[in-house]
């Protein structure tokens, strides 16, 4: 049995049946099963997830009873085989079919004939299948072509128009750049770039030296990482902290802090002075923030267990700056978590907006007069972004917008990310 394909299967099975996140499941399986070709495993997993609705649309033509009646084990193998036939030029079609059949004998014995028959039909005829008509059914076409729910296609078409929505979905299937935040407490961009290049990486300065875009593998294992000279963080989050503008000796509250990147970036910008209160509902996540702070040489981080949806009177009016990076649909990071394209619905977004509004209301009460709050999400969703802000401003006349920005992957070379800085009068 091919260990690489078995590892990919195990990741996809966890995503399909347990709701696992692909990046976490991939790291767990690779660490446990040690496949020979890690790059192949990742390519196959992400190839399936990025194109799953497209693959299912075509596979359905070759399964008389419909895909809904296919057991998850066999369905995952069909997607894996079809993905290799359709998108992985380095894999011969006969190998895509043959290895899928061999794996079927291991994970769903008795179904290998079914897997073989469907994949051979796919190999012969999949290229003859037409997609939905883009003019008559734009949302359905985008959904199938780029493997997202129709609700996502509707949302983005409504926000940007069909052409821009398609460009955004195209970018969602590209590998995002790796950026790191320079730890200004310990080094600068020039010194860090030199160190990374000595370790075999290439790096390009971004954001006037606040960040580097890095190429290479094993960045978290290098000496510069162990010395705390940088943190992996997307450009969008760095821009948000710069917009918030925390200053030395101020008090900052981060109401939804985990995994801690924004709290740590604020502390670095403040010169490791003042006070940064990092809150989350899980102690194990807070312990990771403390561990990272130690690596970076940061001592002003305080971690507190706190639920952002509930007002904490201890924080009433004490903060110069507040970070409200709220839970969201994650549509801005589907390049990193493509399974989100397959899950998010209008109903999900509606439920999230209520949570987001509740957190924003409480976060605003922690702010001093003349203080600044930043509300942010890693999504591209007007109801979760501008919609929440407008609702808040209608009720809270003592706040006004200083800056509002929606970053998009295909125009800003960043994650899809929204932030809005609000000033309290």
Rosetta blueprint (number, residue, H / E / L):
1 X L
2 X L
3 X H
4 X H
5 X H
6 X H
7 X H
8 X H
9 X H
10 X H
11 X H
12 X H
13 X H
14 X H
15 X H
16 X H
17 X H
18 X H
19 X L
20 X L
21 X L
22 X H
23 X H
24 X H
25 X H
26 X H
27 X H
28 X H
29 X H
30 X H
31 X H
32 X H
33 X H
34 X L
35 X L
36 X L
37 X L
38 X H
39 X H
40 X H
41 X H
42 X H
43 X H
44 X H
45 X H
46 X H
47 X H
48 X H
49 X H
50 X H
51 X L
52 X H
53 X H
54 X H
55 X H
56 X H
57 X H
58 X H
59 X H
60 X H
61 X H
62 X H
63 X L
64 X L
65 X L
66 X L
67 X H
68 X H
69 X H
70 X L
71 X L
72 X H
73 X H
74 X H
75 X H
76 X H
77 X H
78 X H
79 X H
80 X H
81 X H
82 X H
83 X H
84 X H
85 X H
86 X H
87 X H
88 X L
89 X L
90 X L
91 X L
92 X L
93 X H
94 X H
95 X H
96 X H
97 X H
98 X H
99 X H
100 X H
101 X H
102 X H
103 X H
104 X H
105 X H
106 X H
107 X H
108 X L
109 X L
110 X L
111 X L
112 X H
113 X H
114 X H
115 X H
116 X H
117 X H
118 X H
119 X H
120 X H
121 X H
122 X H
123 X H
124 X H
125 X H
126 X H
127 X H
128 X H
129 X L
130 X L
131 X L
132 X L
133 X L
134 X L
135 X L
136 X L
137 X L
138 X H
139 X H
140 X H
141 X H
142 X H
143 X H
144 X H
145 X H
146 X H
147 X L
148 X L
149 X L
150 X H
151 X H
152 X H
153 X H
154 X H
155 X H
156 X H
157 X H
158 X H
159 X H
160 X H
161 X L
162 X H
163 X H
164 X H
165 X H
166 X H
167 X H
168 X H
169 X H
170 X H
171 X H
172 X L
173 X L
174 X L
175 X L
176 X L
177 X L
178 X E
179 X E
180 X E
181 X E
182 X E
183 X L
184 X L
185 X L
186 X L
187 X L
188 X L
189 X H
190 X H
191 X H
192 X H
193 X H
194 X H
195 X H
196 X H
197 X H
198 X H
199 X L
200 X L
201 X L
202 X E
203 X E
204 X E
205 X E
206 X E
207 X H
208 X H
209 X H
210 X L
211 X E
212 X E
213 X E
214 X E
215 X E
216 X L
217 X L
218 X L
219 X H
220 X H
221 X H
222 X L
223 X H
224 X H
225 X H
226 X H
227 X L
228 X L
229 X L
230 X E
231 X E
232 X E
233 X L
234 X L
235 X H
236 X H
237 X H
238 X H
239 X H
240 X H
241 X H
242 X H
243 X H
244 X H
245 X L
246 X L
247 X L
248 X L
249 X L
250 X L
251 X E
252 X E
253 X E
254 X E
255 X L
256 X L
257 X L
258 X L
259 X L
260 X L
261 X H
262 X H
263 X H
264 X H
265 X H
266 X H
267 X H
268 X H
269 X H
270 X L
271 X L
272 X L
273 X L
274 X L
275 X E
276 X E
277 X E
278 X E
279 X E
280 X E
281 X L
282 X L
283 X H
284 X H
285 X H
286 X H
287 X H
288 X H
289 X H
290 X H
291 X H
292 X H
293 X H
294 X H
295 X H
296 X H
297 X L
298 X L
299 X L
300 X L
301 X E
302 X E
303 X E
304 X E
305 X E
306 X L
307 X L
308 X L
309 X L
310 X L
311 X L
312 X L
313 X H
314 X H
315 X H
316 X L
317 X L
318 X L
319 X E
320 X E
321 X E
322 X E
323 X E
324 X E
325 X E
326 X L
327 X L
328 X L
329 X L
330 X L
331 X H
332 X H
333 X H
334 X L
335 X L
336 X L
337 X L
338 X H
339 X H
340 X H
341 X H
342 X H
343 X L
344 X L
345 X L
346 X H
347 X H
348 X H
349 X H
350 X H
351 X H
352 X H
353 X H
354 X H
355 X H
356 X H
357 X H
358 X H
359 X H
360 X H
361 X H
362 X H
363 X H
364 X H
365 X H
366 X L
367 X E
368 X E
369 X E
370 X E
371 X E
372 X E
373 X E
374 X E
375 X E
376 X E
377 X E
378 X L
379 X L
380 X L
381 X L
382 X L
383 X L
384 X L
385 X L
386 X H
387 X H
388 X H
389 X H
390 X H
391 X H
392 X H
393 X H
394 X H
395 X H
396 X L
397 X L
398 X L
399 X E
400 X E
401 X E
402 X E
403 X E
404 X E
405 X E
406 X E
407 X E
408 X L
409 X H
410 X H
411 X H
412 X H
413 X L
414 X L
415 X L
416 X L
417 X E
418 X E
419 X E
420 X E
421 X E
422 X E
423 X E
424 X E
425 X L
